Amino acid sequence: MTSALRSLNTLGLIGGMSWESSLVYYQKLNQGVRQRLGGLYSAPLLLASLEFAQIAELQHQGNWGQLERLLIEAGQGLQGAGASALMIATNTMHKLYEPVAAAVDLPVLHIAEATGQALVAAGCRRPLLLATAFTMEQDFYKSYLQERFDLEVRVPQADDRAEVHRVIYEELCQGQVLADSKARYQAIVAKDSSADAIIFGCTEVDLLVSPSDFDRPCFDTTQLHVEAGLAAILGTD
């Protein structure tokens, strides 16, 4: 006799920023459901995959108003399609978290919330943030961690920030994972000996490096965000 199936909540993803990292979200969410429930269970997902060339152009133009409209439209579309919670599958676009969250009647899971909780639980207070220039240099992400979790968020020096950003957009978002770039990331981290942790603060960073590449605790924001998404799918948050 077939046992009663467990009911799962549908999670909406605003992705495509880039699709390389959205692919990781899709895989990890499905793997997480399978690991927890076994059998043929998989993650009920709705994906709005935005066109990243347009997104990146608007980012570098500083046209956050148009980006806000695009993300709100995507979020409302996912709500209308039946999502019970949303995730913005990118760190950088959490710059627009508040207007997106205000435009839908669903919980929107903040990537920095999951990251801050993990850092505090591990006793880390001075993380070094590796991310896009937008995330490293603007205040929306660092202030979230500082104000909500009392963390002293550090960033690399200016030329190193430019290199971290370049690798993300010119290589990782285009499917290129290069050993030389991995070595440069390691060298950049080594310059800040006072940081007690490293935040992989772009959802593509974990395509290039892993915790075993560093001598300090690493916090993969993609994986932490996925864990929050799994809790929403399973109804355990």
C-alpha angles and dihedrals in degrees: 000000000000113000120231112276119239115245114236131196120241115242122207120213125199097204146143091100081131115346087213090070094037087060088057091050091051093049096044094047092052093044090050094053091047092049092050100041105020126201117063096332116135137170117278100224139171115199129198101191108195124206104259100201088063092044094050092047092052091047093054091045089053090236096148092152092066091043090053091054091050094050094045090051090050093047094048090048091054091049090051090050092057109270115155095197136012138220128192099218097214136062098221096056091056081087081084096042096114099053091043092049090047092052097058135055094225136087111266112205111226114220093211091053091061090044095050093049091052094048093050092046089054093049094244117147108166109049123177111227120219109189145112116311088253092059096040097044105033121071105233097090103032093047091051090057094041097048100039100036105020092238124159099224114201130196133196121263118277100269091045091049088054091052094048089051094047093052091051096052102030098039119011097041087051096050097259117135109181129187092218091057091049089054090050091052089051091050092049091053092047091061092068105061093166095064110100097199142016125232116208086213099177121064090230096053094083088060087068107032138024134199091263089066093068140056095226135062113282127208115205105204092198093058093043091050090048090054089055089048091051090053089053093048093048095040093238100119 
